[in-house]
Amino acid sequence: ELRLGSFTTLASSVLPRLVNAVSGQYPDIHLQISEGTQDELVEGLNSGQLELALLYDLNLPDDIQKTEMLELTPHVVLPKNHRLSSQTEIDLADLVNEPFILLDVPPSRDFFIGLFRATGLTPNIVHSSPSLELVRGLVGYGLGFSLLVTRPSGDTSYDGQPLSIRPLKNSAAKSSIVLARHKDLRSTKLMTLFTNLAKTAIHRSASPDP
């Protein structure tokens, strides 16, 4: 048995393929999965309730040891018929006065607001939610645009609204998916096996991302 945590936005977009890979190759391994925010997962690693956790490498404490799985870049999420949807990449300055829908879950909130601040801009936040799919759904109905890193397969919202996904212009910001454990927890053979398997599975599941 392996006690595994997953950041909430990664649980639906990355974790299913990973669980399938483990089940297919090592059917005797049982994954005990917990989903949560970064703070909840770090607390689980600190307390020993979790052995590993799938997280974004953003503001993690020094006592958390990380193995990088995949590096991603943020992207702009627009309604399908947005005036900028025909562009190959988008400058935040062209969107700053438009309504912004914020993925409001730490540490994602500070990461996305920081993209504006890095260029001296202030976002016009009109809606915020900790739900990735609610954010995408609101964008789909033309209520604003958003910035995300996690990109589910298929550029439509849950209720079928089409989305336009475009990379940010001149953005050097990166966000890495990592598999984390507490530095004082010795890695078992099972943990090492899972980590190696996860690298391959996560690359395959995240291939639509910029």
Accessible surface in RSA format (square Angstrom, percent):
REM  Atomic radii and reference values for relative SASA: ProtOr
REM  Chains: A
REM  Algorithm: Lee & Richards
REM  Probe-radius: 1.40
REM  Slices: 20
REM RES _ NUM      All-atoms   Total-Side   Main-Chain    Non-polar    All polar
REM                ABS   REL    ABS   REL    ABS   REL    ABS   REL    ABS   REL
RES GLU A   1   118.18  67.9  72.50  54.8  45.69 108.8  24.25  46.9  93.93  76.7
RES LEU A   2     0.16   0.1   0.16   0.1   0.00   0.0   0.16   0.1   0.00   0.0
RES ARG A   3    78.07  32.8  78.07  39.8   0.00   0.0  17.96  24.5  60.11  36.4
RES LEU A   4     0.00   0.0   0.00   0.0   0.00   0.0   0.00   0.0   0.00   0.0
RES GLY A   5     0.00   0.0   0.00   N/A   0.00   0.0   0.00   0.0   0.00   0.0
RES SER A   6     0.03   0.0   0.03   0.0   0.00   0.0   0.03   0.1   0.00   0.0
RES PHE A   7     1.91   1.0   1.91   1.2   0.00   0.0   1.91   1.2   0.00   0.0
RES THR A   8    40.23  28.6  34.29  34.8   5.94  14.1  11.13  15.0  29.09  44.0
RES THR A   9     5.78   4.1   2.94   3.0   2.84   6.8   4.77   6.4   1.02   1.5
RES LEU A  10     0.84   0.5   0.84   0.6   0.00   0.0   0.84   0.6   0.00   0.0
RES ALA A  11    17.11  15.7  10.00  15.4   7.10  16.2  10.20  14.4   6.91  18.3
RES SER A  12    74.52  63.0  51.00  68.1  23.52  54.2  42.13  89.7  32.39  45.4
RES SER A  13    27.17  23.0   5.09   6.8  22.08  50.9  11.48  24.4  15.69  22.0
RES VAL A  14     5.80   3.8   5.20   4.7   0.60   1.4   5.39   4.7   0.41   1.1
RES LEU A  15     8.60   4.8   8.60   6.1   0.00   0.0   8.60   6.0   0.00   0.0
RES PRO A  16    76.47  55.7  64.01  58.3  12.47  45.3  71.72  59.2   4.76  29.6
RES ARG A  17   116.45  48.9 108.71  55.4   7.74  18.4  26.01  35.6  90.43  54.8
RES LEU A  18     0.26   0.1   0.16   0.1   0.10   0.3   0.16   0.1   0.10   0.3
RES VAL A  19    43.77  28.8  43.77  39.6   0.00   0.0  43.77  38.0   0.00   0.0
RES ASN A  20   105.52  72.8  99.86  96.5   5.66  13.6  19.96  48.0  85.56  82.7
RES ALA A  21    21.32  19.6  13.79  21.3   7.53  17.1  21.26  29.9   0.07   0.2
RES VAL A  22     1.98   1.3   1.98   1.8   0.00   0.0   1.98   1.7   0.00   0.0
RES SER A  23    61.00  51.5  51.46  68.7   9.54  22.0  31.97  68.1  29.02  40.7
RES GLY A  24    64.77  79.9   0.00   N/A  64.77  79.9  35.61  97.7  29.16  65.3
RES GLN A  25   109.75  61.4  83.74  61.2  26.01  61.9  35.64  75.9  74.11  56.2
RES TYR A  26    77.61  36.2  74.32  42.3   3.29   8.6  48.68  36.6  28.93  35.7
RES PRO A  27   105.91  77.2  78.15  71.2  27.77 100.9  80.51  66.5  25.40 157.9
RES ASP A  28   142.97 100.1 112.47 111.9  30.50  72.1  39.84  93.8 103.13 102.8
RES ILE A  29    31.70  18.0  17.08  12.7  14.63  35.3  19.45  14.0  12.25  33.3
RES HIS A  30   107.95  59.0 104.21  72.4   3.74   9.6  71.13  73.3  36.83  42.9
RES LEU A  31    22.14  12.3   6.37   4.6  15.77  39.6   6.37   4.5  15.77  42.4
RES GLN A  32    82.89  46.4  79.86  58.4   3.02   7.2  25.45  54.2  57.44  43.6
RES ILE A  33    75.95  43.2  43.63  32.5  32.31  77.9  43.63  31.4  32.31  87.7
RES SER A  34    48.68  41.1  43.00  57.4   5.68  13.1  25.24  53.8  23.44  32.8
RES GLU A  35   108.65  62.4  75.35  57.0  33.30  79.3  22.58  43.7  86.07  70.3
RES GLY A  36     8.43  10.4   0.00   N/A   8.43  10.4   8.43  23.1   0.00   0.0
RES THR A  37    39.65  28.2  39.65  40.2   0.01   0.0  35.56  47.8   4.09   6.2
RES GLN A  38    11.79   6.6  11.79   8.6   0.00   0.0   1.58   3.4  10.22   7.7
RES ASP A  39    99.60  69.8  91.62  91.2   7.99  18.9  30.78  72.5  68.82  68.6
RES GLU A  40   107.38  61.6  93.23  70.5  14.16  33.7  45.51  88.0  61.87  50.5
RES LEU A  41     4.23   2.4   4.23   3.0   0.00   0.0   4.23   3.0   0.00   0.0
RES VAL A  42    16.87  11.1  16.87  15.3   0.00   0.0  16.87  14.7   0.00   0.0
RES GLU A  43   105.20  60.4 104.11  78.8   1.09   2.6  47.25  91.4  57.95  47.3
RES GLY A  44     4.54   5.6   0.00   N/A   4.54   5.6   4.38  12.0   0.16   0.4
RES LEU A  45     5.75   3.2   0.34   0.2   5.41  13.6   0.46   0.3   5.29  14.2
RES ASN A  46    69.80  48.1  40.76  39.4  29.04  69.9  17.33  41.7  52.47  50.7
RES SER A  47    63.76  53.9  23.01  30.7  40.75  93.9  33.99  72.4  29.77  41.7
RES GLY A  48    38.02  46.9   0.00   N/A  38.02  46.9  30.09  82.6   7.94  17.8
RES GLN A  49   130.03  72.7 118.78  86.8  11.25  26.8  38.48  81.9  91.54  69.4
RES LEU A  50    11.61   6.5  10.41   7.4   1.20   3.0  10.41   7.3   1.20   3.2
RES GLU A  51    22.15  12.7  22.15  16.8   0.00   0.0   1.38   2.7  20.77  17.0
RES LEU A  52     4.50   2.5   4.50   3.2   0.00   0.0   4.50   3.2   0.00   0.0
RES ALA A  53     0.00   0.0   0.00   0.0   0.00   0.0   0.00   0.0   0.00   0.0
RES LEU A  54     0.02   0.0   0.02   0.0   0.00   0.0   0.02   0.0   0.00   0.0
RES LEU A  55     0.18   0.1   0.18   0.1   0.00   0.0   0.18   0.1   0.00   0.0
RES TYR A  56    10.20   4.8   9.36   5.3   0.84   2.2   9.22   6.9   0.98   1.2
RES ASP A  57    51.72  36.2  36.21  36.0  15.51  36.7   1.88   4.4  49.84  49.7
RES LEU A  58    29.15  16.2  27.26  19.5   1.90   4.8  29.15  20.5   0.00   0.0
RES ASN A  59   122.80  84.7  84.44  81.6  38.37  92.4  35.93  86.5  86.87  84.0
RES LEU A  60    22.43  12.5   0.33   0.2  22.10  55.6   0.33   0.2  22.10  59.5
RES PRO A  61    55.65  40.6  41.20  37.6  14.46  52.6  52.99  43.7   2.67  16.6
RES ASP A  62   143.07 100.2 116.88 116.3  26.19  61.9  40.93  96.3 102.14 101.9
RES ASP A  63    43.12  30.2  41.97  41.8   1.15   2.7  14.69  34.6  28.43  28.4
RES ILE A  64     7.37   4.2   0.00   0.0   7.37  17.8   0.15   0.1   7.23  19.6
RES GLN A  65    84.10  47.0  77.26  56.5   6.84  16.3  27.18  57.8  56.92  43.2
RES LYS A  66    92.95  45.3  65.07  39.9  27.87  66.4  29.86  26.9  63.09  67.2
RES THR A  67    46.07  32.8  42.39  43.0   3.68   8.8  19.15  25.7  26.92  40.7
RES GLU A  68   100.27  57.6  81.31  61.5  18.96  45.1  27.50  53.2  72.77  59.4
RES MET A  69     4.94   2.6   0.00   0.0   4.94  11.8   0.45   0.4   4.49   6.0
RES LEU A  70    23.38  13.0  20.42  14.6   2.96   7.4  23.38  16.4   0.00   0.0
RES GLU A  71    92.17  52.9  70.60  53.4  21.57  51.4  13.56  26.2  78.61  64.2
RES LEU A  72     5.91   3.3   5.27   3.8   0.64   1.6   5.91   4.1   0.00   0.0
RES THR A  73    31.38  22.3  31.31  31.7   0.07   0.2  24.66  33.1   6.73  10.2
RES PRO A  74     2.42   1.8   0.46   0.4   1.97   7.1   0.46   0.4   1.97  12.2
RES HIS A  75     0.00   0.0   0.00   0.0   0.00   0.0   0.00   0.0   0.00   0.0
RES VAL A  76     0.00   0.0   0.00   0.0   0.00   0.0   0.00   0.0   0.00   0.0
RES VAL A  77     0.00   0.0   0.00   0.0   0.00   0.0   0.00   0.0   0.00   0.0
RES LEU A  78     0.00   0.0   0.00   0.0   0.00   0.0   0.00   0.0   0.00   0.0
RES PRO A  79    20.05  14.6  20.05  18.3   0.00   0.0  20.05  16.6   0.00   0.0
RES LYS A  80   107.96  52.7 100.10  61.4   7.86  18.7  53.42  48.1  54.53  58.1
RES ASN A  81   143.70  99.1 113.24 109.4  30.46  73.3  38.12  91.7 105.58 102.1
RES HIS A  82    29.62  16.2  17.55  12.2  12.08  30.9  23.51  24.2   6.12   7.1
RES ARG A  83   151.84  63.8 116.11  59.2  35.72  85.1  79.07 108.1  72.77  44.1
RES LEU A  84     9.88   5.5   9.88   7.1   0.00   0.0   9.88   6.9   0.00   0.0
RES SER A  85    16.25  13.7  14.93  19.9   1.32   3.0   1.90   4.1  14.35  20.1
RES SER A  86   103.89  87.8  69.23  92.4  34.66  79.9  54.67 116.4  49.22  69.0
RES GLN A  87    69.74  39.0  62.80  45.9   6.95  16.5  28.33  60.3  41.41  31.4
RES THR A  88   117.73  83.7 103.51 104.9  14.22  33.9  84.02 112.9  33.71  51.0
RES GLU A  89    73.37  42.1  68.30  51.7   5.07  12.1  13.74  26.6  59.63  48.7
RES ILE A  90     0.03   0.0   0.00   0.0   0.03   0.1   0.03   0.0   0.00   0.0
RES ASP A  91    50.14  35.1  49.06  48.8   1.08   2.5   6.18  14.5  43.96  43.8
RES LEU A  92    12.29   6.8  10.18   7.3   2.11   5.3  10.18   7.2   2.11   5.7
RES ALA A  93    57.35  52.7  42.03  64.9  15.31  34.8  42.06  59.2  15.29  40.5
RES ASP A  94    67.58  47.3  55.24  55.0  12.34  29.2  12.28  28.9  55.30  55.2
RES LEU A  95     0.08   0.0   0.00   0.0   0.08   0.2   0.08   0.1   0.00   0.0
RES VAL A  96    23.38  15.4  20.83  18.9   2.55   6.1  21.15  18.4   2.23   6.1
RES ASN A  97   132.99  91.7 110.98 107.2  22.01  53.0  33.17  79.8  99.82  96.5
RES GLU A  98    36.63  21.0  34.94  26.4   1.69   4.0  21.13  40.9  15.50  12.7
RES PRO A  99    50.22  36.6  50.22  45.8   0.00   0.0  50.22  41.5   0.00   0.0
RES PHE A 100     0.75   0.4   0.75   0.5   0.00   0.0   0.75   0.5   0.00   0.0
RES ILE A 101     0.04   0.0   0.04   0.0   0.00   0.0   0.04   0.0   0.00   0.0
RES LEU A 102     0.10   0.1   0.10   0.1   0.00   0.0   0.10   0.1   0.00   0.0
RES LEU A 103     6.72   3.7   6.45   4.6   0.27   0.7   6.45   4.5   0.27   0.7
RES ASP A 104    45.50  31.9  36.38  36.2   9.12  21.6   2.72   6.4  42.78  42.7
RES VAL A 105     4.48   2.9   3.95   3.6   0.52   1.3   4.48   3.9   0.00   0.0
RES PRO A 106    72.49  52.8  72.01  65.6   0.48   1.8  72.49  59.9   0.00   0.0
RES PRO A 107     9.64   7.0   6.91   6.3   2.74   9.9   8.99   7.4   0.66   4.1
RES SER A 108     8.08   6.8   7.47  10.0   0.61   1.4   1.11   2.4   6.97   9.8
RES ARG A 109    91.37  38.4  91.37  46.6   0.00   0.0  23.85  32.6  67.52  40.9
RES ASP A 110    92.83  65.0  84.07  83.7   8.77  20.7  23.31  54.9  69.52  69.3
RES PHE A 111    31.48  15.7  20.88  12.9  10.60  27.6  29.36  17.8   2.12   6.1
RES PHE A 112     4.22   2.1   4.22   2.6   0.00   0.0   4.22   2.6   0.00   0.0
RES ILE A 113    14.46   8.2  14.46  10.8   0.00   0.0  14.46  10.4   0.00   0.0
RES GLY A 114    27.03  33.3   0.00   N/A  27.03  33.3  22.01  60.4   5.02  11.2
RES LEU A 115    18.87  10.5  14.72  10.5   4.15  10.4  15.48  10.9   3.40   9.1
RES PHE A 116     0.23   0.1   0.23   0.1   0.00   0.0   0.23   0.1   0.00   0.0
RES ARG A 117   172.63  72.5 153.35  78.2  19.28  45.9  51.22  70.0 121.41  73.6
RES ALA A 118    88.83  81.7  44.46  68.6  44.37 100.9  57.83  81.4  31.00  82.1
RES THR A 119    91.59  65.1  62.20  63.1  29.39  70.0  72.34  97.2  19.25  29.1
RES GLY A 120    71.11  87.7   0.00   N/A  71.11  87.7  37.80 103.7  33.30  74.6
RES LEU A 121    38.93  21.7  33.74  24.1   5.18  13.0  35.89  25.2   3.03   8.2
RES THR A 122   111.56  79.3  98.26  99.6  13.30  31.7  65.37  87.8  46.19  69.8
RES PRO A 123    16.83  12.3   5.54   5.1  11.28  41.0   5.98   4.9  10.85  67.4
RES ASN A 124    64.37  44.4  57.66  55.7   6.71  16.2  18.41  44.3  45.96  44.4
RES ILE A 125    68.92  39.2  40.89  30.5  28.02  67.5  40.89  29.4  28.02  76.0
RES VAL A 126    66.54  43.8  37.54  34.0  29.00  69.9  44.42  38.6  22.12  60.0
RES HIS A 127    79.50  43.4  72.19  50.2   7.31  18.7  48.61  50.1  30.89  35.9
RES SER A 128    57.11  48.3  28.72  38.3  28.39  65.4   1.36   2.9  55.75  78.1
RES SER A 129     7.59   6.4   6.11   8.1   1.48   3.4   4.86  10.3   2.73   3.8
RES PRO A 130    86.92  63.3  81.57  74.4   5.35  19.4  81.74  67.5   5.18  32.2
RES SER A 131    47.54  40.2  40.20  53.7   7.33  16.9  32.28  68.7  15.26  21.4
RES LEU A 132    13.84   7.7   9.52   6.8   4.32  10.9   9.52   6.7   4.32  11.6
RES GLU A 133    28.88  16.6  22.87  17.3   6.00  14.3  19.81  38.3   9.07   7.4
RES LEU A 134    89.87  50.0  83.56  59.8   6.31  15.9  88.56  62.2   1.31   3.5
RES VAL A 135     0.15   0.1   0.15   0.1   0.00   0.0   0.15   0.1   0.00   0.0
RES ARG A 136     1.48   0.6   1.43   0.7   0.05   0.1   0.05   0.1   1.43   0.9
RES GLY A 137    13.27  16.4   0.00   N/A  13.27  16.4  13.27  36.4   0.00   0.0
RES LEU A 138    35.54  19.8  35.36  25.3   0.18   0.5  35.36  24.8   0.18   0.5
RES VAL A 139     0.02   0.0   0.02   0.0   0.00   0.0   0.02   0.0   0.00   0.0
RES GLY A 140    11.46  14.1   0.00   N/A  11.46  14.1   0.00   0.0  11.46  25.7
RES TYR A 141   127.50  59.5 100.99  57.5  26.51  69.0  82.40  61.9  45.10  55.6
RES GLY A 142    47.68  58.8   0.00   N/A  47.68  58.8  16.17  44.4  31.50  70.6
RES LEU A 143    82.03  45.7  73.17  52.3   8.86  22.3  77.08  54.1   4.95  13.3
RES GLY A 144     7.67   9.5   0.00   N/A   7.67   9.5   7.45  20.5   0.21   0.5
RES PHE A 145     1.97   1.0   1.40   0.9   0.57   1.5   1.40   0.8   0.57   1.6
RES SER A 146     0.08   0.1   0.08   0.1   0.00   0.0   0.00   0.0   0.08   0.1
RES LEU A 147     0.27   0.2   0.00   0.0   0.27   0.7   0.00   0.0   0.27   0.7
RES LEU A 148     0.36   0.2   0.36   0.3   0.00   0.0   0.36   0.3   0.00   0.0
RES VAL A 149     6.99   4.6   5.39   4.9   1.60   3.9   5.39   4.7   1.60   4.3
RES THR A 150     8.45   6.0   5.96   6.0   2.49   5.9   4.85   6.5   3.60   5.4
RES ARG A 151    52.38  22.0  45.01  22.9   7.37  17.5   0.01   0.0  52.36  31.7
RES PRO A 152    24.46  17.8  22.50  20.5   1.96   7.1  24.42  20.2   0.04   0.3
RES SER A 153   102.31  86.5  72.37  96.6  29.93  69.0  37.17  79.2  65.13  91.2
RES GLY A 154    44.95  55.4   0.00   N/A  44.95  55.4  34.35  94.3  10.60  23.7
RES ASP A 155    45.63  32.0  35.17  35.0  10.46  24.7  12.34  29.0  33.29  33.2
RES THR A 156    69.21  49.2  62.01  62.9   7.20  17.2  37.75  50.7  31.46  47.6
RES SER A 157     5.65   4.8   0.66   0.9   5.00  11.5   0.80   1.7   4.85   6.8
RES TYR A 158   177.76  83.0 141.28  80.4  36.48  94.9 117.80  88.5  59.96  73.9
RES ASP A 159    86.27  60.4  55.78  55.5  30.48  72.1  49.22 115.8  37.04  36.9
RES GLY A 160    47.73  58.9   0.00   N/A  47.73  58.9  27.80  76.3  19.93  44.6
RES GLN A 161    46.26  25.9  46.26  33.8   0.00   0.0   0.00   0.0  46.26  35.1
RES PRO A 162    58.20  42.4  57.78  52.7   0.41   1.5  57.78  47.7   0.41   2.6
RES LEU A 163     3.99   2.2   0.00   0.0   3.99  10.0   0.00   0.0   3.99  10.7
RES SER A 164     2.64   2.2   0.47   0.6   2.17   5.0   2.20   4.7   0.44   0.6
RES ILE A 165    12.87   7.3   2.06   1.5  10.81  26.1   2.06   1.5  10.81  29.3
RES ARG A 166    63.40  26.6  63.22  32.2   0.18   0.4   7.02   9.6  56.37  34.2
RES PRO A 167    55.65  40.6  55.60  50.7   0.05   0.2  55.60  45.9   0.05   0.3
RES LEU A 168    17.09   9.5   4.99   3.6  12.10  30.4   4.99   3.5  12.10  32.6
RES LYS A 169    95.00  46.3  84.47  51.8  10.53  25.1  27.79  25.0  67.21  71.6
RES ASN A 170   134.30  92.6  87.26  84.3  47.04 113.3  40.65  97.8  93.65  90.5
RES SER A 171    42.14  35.6  11.82  15.8  30.32  69.8  16.41  35.0  25.72  36.0
RES ALA A 172    94.18  86.6  68.40 105.6  25.78  58.6  75.32 106.1  18.86  50.0
RES ALA A 173    26.89  24.7  13.35  20.6  13.54  30.8  24.24  34.1   2.65   7.0
RES LYS A 174   103.43  50.5  84.39  51.8  19.04  45.3  48.65  43.8  54.78  58.3
RES SER A 175     3.19   2.7   1.18   1.6   2.01   4.6   2.01   4.3   1.18   1.7
RES SER A 176    12.95  10.9  11.09  14.8   1.86   4.3   2.57   5.5  10.38  14.5
RES ILE A 177     0.83   0.5   0.83   0.6   0.00   0.0   0.83   0.6   0.00   0.0
RES VAL A 178     2.35   1.5   2.35   2.1   0.00   0.0   2.35   2.0   0.00   0.0
RES LEU A 179     4.38   2.4   0.67   0.5   3.72   9.3   0.67   0.5   3.72  10.0
RES ALA A 180     0.00   0.0   0.00   0.0   0.00   0.0   0.00   0.0   0.00   0.0
RES ARG A 181    40.53  17.0  40.53  20.7   0.00   0.0   5.62   7.7  34.91  21.2
RES HIS A 182    29.54  16.1  29.35  20.4   0.19   0.5  16.14  16.6  13.40  15.6
RES LYS A 183   116.41  56.8  95.60  58.7  20.81  49.6  45.95  41.4  70.46  75.1
RES ASP A 184   114.08  79.9  79.84  79.5  34.24  81.0  33.57  79.0  80.52  80.3
RES LEU A 185    66.70  37.1  62.41  44.6   4.29  10.8  66.08  46.4   0.61   1.7
RES ARG A 186   188.53  79.2 175.28  89.3  13.25  31.5  86.59 118.3 101.94  61.8
RES SER A 187    39.34  33.2  23.73  31.7  15.60  35.9  17.18  36.6  22.16  31.0
RES THR A 188    48.45  34.5  46.85  47.5   1.59   3.8  46.63  62.6   1.82   2.8
RES LYS A 189   189.42  92.4 176.51 108.3  12.92  30.8 123.37 111.0  66.06  70.4
RES LEU A 190    45.93  25.6  40.32  28.8   5.61  14.1  43.48  30.5   2.45   6.6
RES MET A 191     1.36   0.7   1.32   0.9   0.04   0.1   0.74   0.6   0.62   0.8
RES THR A 192    65.63  46.7  63.20  64.1   2.43   5.8  52.56  70.6  13.07  19.8
RES LEU A 193    60.41  33.6  56.91  40.7   3.50   8.8  59.65  41.9   0.77   2.1
RES PHE A 194     1.94   1.0   0.55   0.3   1.39   3.6   1.94   1.2   0.00   0.0
RES THR A 195    20.17  14.3  20.17  20.4   0.00   0.0  12.51  16.8   7.66  11.6
RES ASN A 196    85.71  59.1  76.98  74.4   8.73  21.0  25.74  62.0  59.97  58.0
RES LEU A 197    23.60  13.1  18.40  13.2   5.20  13.1  23.00  16.1   0.60   1.6
RES ALA A 198     0.00   0.0   0.00   0.0   0.00   0.0   0.00   0.0   0.00   0.0
RES LYS A 199    84.63  41.3  84.47  51.8   0.16   0.4  37.76  34.0  46.87  49.9
RES THR A 200    67.65  48.1  61.91  62.8   5.74  13.7  37.14  49.9  30.51  46.1
RES ALA A 201     3.99   3.7   1.68   2.6   2.31   5.3   3.77   5.3   0.22   0.6
RES ILE A 202     0.37   0.2   0.11   0.1   0.25   0.6   0.37   0.3   0.00   0.0
RES HIS A 203    98.07  53.6  90.93  63.2   7.15  18.3  56.67  58.4  41.40  48.2
RES ARG A 204   152.26  63.9 141.69  72.2  10.57  25.2  41.02  56.1 111.24  67.4
RES SER A 205    18.83  15.9   2.88   3.8  15.94  36.7   4.73  10.1  14.09  19.7
RES ALA A 206     7.94   7.3   1.81   2.8   6.13  13.9   5.20   7.3   2.75   7.3
RES SER A 207    85.53  72.3  53.69  71.7  31.84  73.3  43.15  91.9  42.38  59.4
RES PRO A 208    52.19  38.0  32.45  29.6  19.73  71.7  45.14  37.3   7.05  43.8
RES ASP A 209    21.57  15.1   4.65   4.6  16.92  40.0   0.37   0.9  21.20  21.1
RES PRO A 210    56.55  41.2  13.11  11.9  43.44 157.9  49.48  40.8   7.08  44.0
END  Absolute sums over single chains surface
CHAIN  1 A     9970.6       7770.1       2200.5       4991.0       4979.6
END  Absolute sums over all chains
TOTAL          9970.6       7770.1       2200.5       4991.0       4979.6
